Amino acid sequence: MKTGLAAVVFALGVLVSGSAVAGAAPVNAKNASQITIVCPSGTYTAVVNGNGDFTAAHDIHSNTVLIPIAFGEFIGKINGVVVVDEPPLAKGTSVPANGRVEECNYTFSAQTPDGLFVGSGSVTGFIAHP
């Protein structure tokens, strides 16, 4: 997923440590994007500020930092029509020493000049400091 809106999704991640401060979540940053991530451990409203495929996200309701290590297929639609269909993407061998990973699903939406863009996919991540 190399396009603008699609890159936002790849910048999001999966659940990690409570080491960051909730107030540090870049909710009002210039390029911040909000996403919903649903994991076995809970549902998170996360925000990301960056454009890298594996940029961390911050849960806006806690100190949780979300870190991705792999993404499943991503589907993006505008007004219900598929406009982006990207294959899975993995970071490599990024697995935590404790081996604790979660498989999660995410969604986000953004208004575009062509209509409402809705993106969804799956993401795998780990808890860095359990």
Backbone as CSV, one residue per row, in Angstrom:
resi,resn,N_x,N_y,N_z,CA_x,CA_y,CA_z,C_x,C_y,C_z
1,MET,0.836,-1.150,0.000,0.000,0.000,0.000,0.886,1.219,0.000
2,LYS,1.022,1.824,-1.107,1.954,2.922,-1.254,1.261,4.253,-1.488
3,THR,-0.047,4.302,-1.597,-0.762,5.543,-1.843,-0.999,6.284,-0.541
4,GLY,-1.314,7.585,-0.614,-1.459,8.435,0.553,-2.347,7.895,1.654
5,LEU,-3.625,7.685,1.381,-4.528,7.196,2.419,-4.144,5.796,2.860
6,ALA,-3.708,4.975,1.935,-3.336,3.616,2.273,-2.126,3.598,3.196
7,ALA,-1.176,4.469,2.999,0.016,4.509,3.838,-0.336,4.830,5.280
8,VAL,-1.399,5.597,5.484,-1.844,5.905,6.841,-2.170,4.629,7.588
9,VAL,-2.840,3.717,6.930,-3.221,2.473,7.588,-1.989,1.668,7.956
10,PHE,-1.029,1.585,7.081,0.169,0.810,7.372,0.978,1.426,8.491
11,ALA,0.742,2.682,8.759,1.446,3.333,9.836,0.896,2.915,11.190
12,LEU,-0.179,2.192,11.185,-0.815,1.818,12.429,-0.364,0.475,12.895
13,GLY,-0.596,0.185,14.146,-0.051,-1.032,14.653,-0.913,-1.780,15.599
14,VAL,-0.259,-2.667,16.233,-0.921,-3.558,17.152,-0.365,-3.345,18.530
15,LEU,-1.135,-3.626,19.482,-0.962,-3.367,20.872,0.407,-3.636,21.465
16,VAL,0.873,-2.614,22.185,2.155,-2.746,22.848,2.144,-2.075,24.205
17,SER,3.269,-1.697,24.687,3.510,-1.316,26.066,2.740,-0.103,26.565
18,GLY,2.741,0.037,27.878,2.172,1.214,28.508,3.249,2.217,28.841
19,SER,4.354,2.213,28.140,5.471,3.077,28.486,5.308,4.508,27.991
20,ALA,4.481,4.740,27.009,4.267,6.111,26.527,3.131,6.749,27.304
21,VAL,3.099,8.056,27.332,2.044,8.749,28.058,0.864,9.002,27.127
22,ALA,-0.351,8.786,27.631,-1.549,8.984,26.809,-1.592,10.397,26.259
23,GLY,-1.178,11.370,27.056,-1.185,12.745,26.604,-0.244,12.983,25.430
24,ALA,0.677,12.051,25.211,1.621,12.205,24.106,1.027,11.765,22.778
25,ALA,-0.148,11.161,22.807,-0.793,10.747,21.564,-1.003,11.976,20.692
26,PRO,-0.521,11.948,19.455,-0.529,13.145,18.608,-1.884,13.423,17.958
27,VAL,-2.933,13.497,18.761,-4.290,13.663,18.253,-4.443,14.896,17.377
28,ASN,-3.823,15.991,17.761,-3.983,17.238,17.019,-2.812,17.566,16.101
29,ALA,-1.910,16.624,15.905,-0.773,16.863,15.022,-1.253,17.049,13.586
30,LYS,-0.480,17.746,12.796,-0.867,18.106,11.431,-1.287,16.901,10.584
31,ASN,-0.531,15.822,10.600,-0.812,14.658,9.763,-1.360,13.469,10.551
32,ALA,-1.923,13.713,11.721,-2.442,12.631,12.553,-3.692,12.021,11.943
33,SER,-3.813,10.708,12.078,-4.991,9.977,11.600,-5.480,9.064,12.711
34,GLN,-6.778,8.928,12.823,-7.379,8.093,13.859,-7.894,6.806,13.238
35,ILE,-7.752,5.702,13.979,-8.140,4.378,13.490,-8.677,3.554,14.651
36,THR,-9.582,2.640,14.355,-10.093,1.711,15.356,-9.413,0.364,15.144
37,ILE,-8.838,-0.190,16.215,-8.153,-1.477,16.151,-8.839,-2.421,17.128
38,VAL,-9.292,-3.559,16.619,-9.994,-4.540,17.451,-9.095,-5.769,17.601
39,CYS,-8.695,-6.032,18.848,-7.799,-7.147,19.170,-8.470,-8.065,20.185
40,PRO,-7.941,-9.267,20.367,-8.480,-10.135,21.417,-8.402,-9.477,22.801
41,SER,-7.408,-8.618,23.021,-7.246,-7.969,24.323,-8.129,-6.740,24.489
42,GLY,-8.800,-6.292,23.432,-9.670,-5.134,23.547,-9.752,-4.336,22.260
43,THR,-10.558,-3.286,22.310,-10.718,-2.386,21.166,-10.025,-1.078,21.500
44,TYR,-9.259,-0.567,20.552,-8.460,0.626,20.760,-8.816,1.688,19.723
45,THR,-8.878,2.928,20.175,-8.980,4.059,19.268,-7.589,4.655,19.262
46,ALA,-6.903,4.486,18.153,-5.496,4.872,18.097,-5.298,6.016,17.123
47,VAL,-4.204,6.726,17.318,-3.844,7.809,16.416,-2.385,7.608,16.018
48,VAL,-2.090,7.930,14.785,-0.726,7.797,14.271,-0.340,9.096,13.600
49,ASN,0.923,9.450,13.719,1.433,10.648,13.081,2.733,10.269,12.376
50,GLY,2.625,9.951,11.131,3.785,9.534,10.348,3.319,8.897,9.068
51,ASN,4.259,8.549,8.200,3.846,7.957,6.947,4.613,6.687,6.599
52,GLY,5.337,6.132,7.551,6.040,4.878,7.312,5.096,3.703,7.435
53,ASP,5.406,2.627,6.746,4.549,1.453,6.796,4.405,0.888,8.212
54,PHE,5.427,1.009,9.050,5.391,0.390,10.371,5.564,1.400,11.500
55,THR,4.991,2.579,11.344,5.023,3.614,12.371,4.093,3.233,13.521
56,ALA,4.523,3.491,14.750,3.721,3.171,15.928,2.492,4.069,16.020
57,ALA,1.455,3.558,16.687,0.246,4.329,16.964,0.056,4.392,18.473
58,HIS,-0.710,5.363,18.920,-0.966,5.557,20.351,-2.460,5.461,20.613
59,ASP,-2.848,4.631,21.582,-4.251,4.565,21.983,-4.584,5.865,22.698
60,ILE,-5.659,6.528,22.293,-5.978,7.833,22.877,-6.647,7.727,24.247
61,HIS,-7.004,6.520,24.670,-7.666,6.345,25.963,-6.781,5.693,27.010
62,SER,-5.514,5.432,26.684,-4.608,4.794,27.642,-3.175,5.120,27.271
63,ASN,-2.242,4.484,27.961,-0.831,4.646,27.666,-0.332,3.630,26.647
64,THR,-1.209,2.885,26.027,-0.826,1.828,25.105,-0.242,2.395,23.818
65,VAL,0.906,1.860,23.423,1.530,2.199,22.152,1.360,0.980,21.263
66,LEU,0.927,1.192,20.045,0.620,0.109,19.137,1.721,-0.020,18.087
67,ILE,2.301,-1.230,17.971,3.428,-1.477,17.062,3.085,-2.607,16.096
68,PRO,3.131,-2.370,14.801,2.844,-3.435,13.828,4.087,-4.214,13.430
69,ILE,3.915,-5.492,13.110,5.011,-6.276,12.540,4.601,-6.914,11.213
70,ALA,3.297,-6.982,10.954,2.812,-7.524,9.672,1.376,-7.062,9.449
71,PHE,1.002,-6.962,8.182,-0.348,-6.594,7.803,-0.909,-7.623,6.849
72,GLY,-2.192,-7.919,6.995,-2.891,-8.773,6.043,-3.342,-7.921,4.867
73,GLU,-4.172,-8.494,4.021,-4.685,-7.755,2.870,-5.408,-6.491,3.327
74,PHE,-5.226,-5.401,2.605,-5.897,-4.136,2.890,-6.878,-3.856,1.765
75,ILE,-8.099,-3.507,2.137,-9.129,-3.134,1.167,-9.568,-1.709,1.469
76,GLY,-9.530,-0.854,0.455,-10.002,0.508,0.586,-11.120,0.758,-0.408
77,LYS,-12.194,1.372,0.076,-13.354,1.637,-0.782,-13.738,3.107,-0.717
78,ILE,-14.189,3.626,-1.834,-14.797,4.958,-1.867,-16.237,4.755,-2.302
79,ASN,-17.148,5.198,-1.444,-18.585,5.032,-1.693,-18.942,3.584,-2.028
80,GLY,-18.290,2.628,-1.330,-18.598,1.206,-1.502,-17.893,0.523,-2.658
81,VAL,-17.136,1.265,-3.458,-16.428,0.686,-4.611,-14.952,0.495,-4.240
82,VAL,-14.415,-0.716,-4.445,-13.018,-0.997,-4.117,-12.094,-0.176,-5.012
83,VAL,-11.227,0.616,-4.368,-10.262,1.428,-5.105,-8.823,1.062,-4.747
84,VAL,-8.640,0.345,-3.631,-7.324,-0.119,-3.214,-7.478,-1.548,-2.725
85,ASP,-6.640,-2.445,-3.239,-6.619,-3.841,-2.808,-5.153,-4.244,-2.762
86,GLU,-4.566,-4.143,-1.565,-3.136,-4.391,-1.411,-2.878,-5.744,-0.754
87,PRO,-1.827,-6.445,-1.182,-1.486,-7.743,-0.594,-0.868,-7.579,0.794
88,PRO,-0.719,-8.676,1.528,-0.086,-8.641,2.847,1.329,-8.070,2.776
89,LEU,1.785,-7.539,3.902,3.114,-6.952,4.011,3.679,-7.307,5.382
90,ALA,4.909,-7.827,5.417,5.546,-8.173,6.689,6.809,-7.355,6.865
91,LYS,7.121,-7.040,8.122,8.298,-6.243,8.447,9.569,-7.084,8.351
92,GLY,9.444,-8.371,8.448,10.610,-9.253,8.454,10.504,-10.191,9.626
93,THR,11.556,-10.287,10.396,11.561,-11.217,11.530,11.359,-10.500,12.856
94,SER,10.610,-9.437,12.876,10.359,-8.671,14.092,9.347,-9.380,14.984
95,VAL,9.844,-10.185,15.877,8.997,-10.883,16.840,9.591,-10.624,18.217
96,PRO,8.774,-10.294,19.200,9.307,-9.998,20.533,9.914,-11.233,21.174
97,ALA,10.849,-11.007,22.086,11.516,-12.118,22.778,10.529,-13.014,23.523
98,ASN,9.445,-12.412,24.045,8.471,-13.211,24.791,7.486,-13.929,23.868
99,GLY,7.549,-13.657,22.570,6.703,-14.346,21.595,5.233,-13.995,21.630
100,ARG,4.849,-13.000,22.416,3.436,-12.635,22.559,3.003,-11.698,21.440
101,VAL,2.237,-12.225,20.514,1.716,-11.411,19.418,0.201,-11.478,19.417
102,GLU,-0.413,-10.495,18.803,-1.873,-10.470,18.669,-2.238,-10.264,17.216
103,GLU,-3.322,-10.897,16.814,-3.897,-10.711,15.482,-5.101,-9.794,15.658
104,CYS,-5.085,-8.653,14.994,-6.137,-7.653,15.162,-6.698,-7.236,13.802
105,ASN,-7.828,-6.546,13.835,-8.441,-5.975,12.638,-8.563,-4.475,12.855
106,TYR,-8.505,-3.716,11.778,-8.599,-2.270,11.906,-9.486,-1.689,10.809
107,THR,-10.025,-0.516,11.099,-10.819,0.239,10.130,-10.542,1.721,10.332
108,PHE,-10.702,2.479,9.272,-10.652,3.930,9.379,-11.402,4.512,8.194
109,SER,-11.747,5.767,8.304,-12.431,6.434,7.197,-11.934,7.867,7.090
110,ALA,-12.053,8.403,5.893,-11.638,9.787,5.634,-12.442,10.319,4.462
111,GLN,-12.840,11.561,4.577,-13.561,12.189,3.477,-12.560,12.593,2.402
112,THR,-12.831,12.261,1.151,-11.982,12.637,0.025,-12.824,13.431,-0.968
113,PRO,-12.202,14.059,-1.955,-12.983,14.775,-2.975,-13.930,13.848,-3.745
114,ASP,-13.593,12.539,-3.798,-14.430,11.580,-4.523,-15.502,10.927,-3.658
115,GLY,-15.484,11.183,-2.364,-16.451,10.575,-1.463,-15.782,10.010,-0.225
116,LEU,-16.524,9.244,0.549,-16.014,8.673,1.792,-15.114,7.478,1.502
117,PHE,-13.864,7.555,1.952,-12.914,6.455,1.832,-12.980,5.648,3.118
118,VAL,-13.181,4.338,3.013,-13.199,3.443,4.171,-12.165,2.357,3.919
119,GLY,-11.212,2.234,4.829,-10.169,1.229,4.707,-10.275,0.215,5.824
120,SER,-9.923,-1.039,5.527,-9.943,-2.069,6.555,-8.934,-3.156,6.219
121,GLY,-8.493,-3.846,7.250,-7.540,-4.926,7.069,-7.214,-5.574,8.399
122,SER,-6.187,-6.394,8.387,-5.736,-7.042,9.617,-4.284,-6.662,9.870
123,VAL,-3.898,-6.732,11.136,-2.543,-6.376,11.533,-2.105,-7.297,12.664
124,THR,-0.828,-7.626,12.670,-0.219,-8.449,13.717,0.795,-7.594,14.440
125,GLY,0.798,-7.667,15.761,1.760,-6.895,16.547,2.091,-7.607,17.839
126,PHE,2.856,-6.939,18.691,3.292,-7.587,19.925,3.289,-6.622,21.098
127,ILE,3.288,-7.181,22.284,3.346,-6.397,23.513,4.812,-6.332,23.926
128,ALA,5.400,-5.145,23.823,6.824,-4.997,24.091,7.153,-5.123,25.583
129,HIS,6.317,-4.579,26.454,6.541,-4.625,27.901,5.276,-5.099,28.582
130,PRO,5.087,-6.411,28.681,3.823,-6.945,29.254,3.574,-6.527,30.684
